[in-house]
Amino acid sequence: MISRIAILAALLGAGSAVAALPEPLQMARVVEASQAGVSPGTVLAEMKRKRTSFALRGSQFGQLKAAGVADPVLDQIQQSFVSDVDLLIRLWMGGGSHGKCERCYPWQVDLASLPDLAGVRQTSAPLRSVPGRALGLPDWFRPLGSTGMRRITVAEVEAMVRAGNPPDDVVGALRSSRLSDVIGTGGFATGVTTGIQPALTGSQLAALREGGMPDAVLDELQTRYLAELVEHLRFRYQGAGKGSRP
């Protein structure tokens, strides 16, 4: 078995690429380091040093938790994603983007091979211009669509699952509703860069999976959360004079 010291050395990646644009941290290394007992603080510091963020589906937080990734790391993964989406929408509303720099966007991750880390893959977001969509959003992003839909809370989704409603019915309820209590309740992060703190956290999504929420429902929950976030940011930056994207 690989020693904790060897894992730590690999995670810290001595001799990595150009400081201005380091090689992205691989999700497989995050899991491997967590399983080897590397502290969450060290993992978080490496995510920050390598400026890597991940666009995870809702169920993937639970998969990572089951594989040994700690709650603080899960929360920071969601926070980094939300912060990057904030930047993407701000750029988009001003008529800009990171262009075709795939390294500059949140990475999509395939965890289907877990617990086999050799099969864990990460790919860039779709880097093609689509009307009404900021460049760099994950391919599972889906806009809110028509307005005037009924509201549903995360607690109500949990209640539907506990009541034994089929996953397809719960997913249908989510898709026909606006997700309440997930925008404007998390406040703002502090520091050099400010941004929205996610009200739907990585550890919360992992806990929902541990509590029996089906993966399809969790994925839709994260999809609806992202749609609400993008809509909120779009109006926020439009109101601040950053543009008038459709």
Helices and strands as residue ranges (DSSP letters): H 4-12, H 27-35, H 40-49, E 54-55, H 58-66, H 71-93, G 102-104, E 107-110, G 117-119, E 121-123, E 150-152, H 154-162, H 167-175, E 177-179, H 202-210, H 215-239
